[in-house]
Amino acid sequence: MTLDTLITLEIIRNAFGWCAIINFVILVFWFLMMTMARGFVYSIHSKLFRISQKRFDAIHYQGMMYFKVLVFMFNVVPYLALRIVG
């Protein structure tokens, strides 16, 4: 491998690592908003959409689950693969 290739792999690996960290911070913020300020968030959403509290909870729970899976698939796994390879 040339020096240019190693620098490029390192930059890409670092980018995946930082993307994973930023996405996990977003996920933690989302979780905190849903646990500590659920009523406030629900009041905003219920003004925009006619939605029950039960459905609101289910939508956010599923959203957090899908978000977490996508962060692992598109940020954490490529980061780990590049750590193993390079």
N, C-alpha and C positions, 0 to 999 in steps of 0.2 A: 504494500500500500504506500501511496505517496503521502507527503505531508498535507497536500491539499485535500485529499480524501479523508484523512484523519480529522482535520479541522472541520470539514463539512459534517462528518458523522457526529463529532462532538457538539457542534451547534444544533444539529437536528435532535440529538439526544437531550440536550439541555432544554430545547424548546418543548419537547414532549413532557419533560419533567415539570417545567413551569406551568404548562397547560393543565396538567393533572392537579397541581397544587391549587391553581386558581379555580378550577372547576370544583374541587372539594371544598374550598372556602365558600363558593356560591351555594353548594349543597348544604353546608352547615348553617349558613345564613337563612336559607329557605326553611330548614328544620326549626331553627330558633324562632323565626317569624310564625311558623305554624304552631309552635308550642306556647310561646309567650305572648304573641299578639294575634292569636287566632280570631278572636272576636272582631278586631279592627280589620283584618284582612277579609274576613267573611262579609263584613258590612260593606266594604268597597265592592267586592265581587257580586254581592246580592243586589246592589243598585244597578250593576251593568247587566246581569243575567238573572233570570228566575231559576234559582237552584236551591235545593234543600241542603241543610247542614250535613246530612248523611252523605249525599252525593258529592258535596264540596270536599269533605274529608277523603272520600274514595279517590277523587280525581287527583288531589294533591299527593296522596300516598302512592298512587300508581305513577304519577309524574316523577316523584323522587326516586322511585325504584328504577324506572326507565333511564333517567338521567345518570344514576349511579352505574348502571350496566354499560351505558354508552361511554362514560368516562373511562371505565376499565378497558373496554374494547378498543377505543380510539386514542387513549392517552397512556394508560398504565402499561398495557401489553406491549405496544410498540417501544415504549421507553425501556422496559425490561429486556425486550429482544435486542435492542441496540446496545444495552449494557453487556449482554452475554456475547454478542458478536464482536463488539469493539472494546 
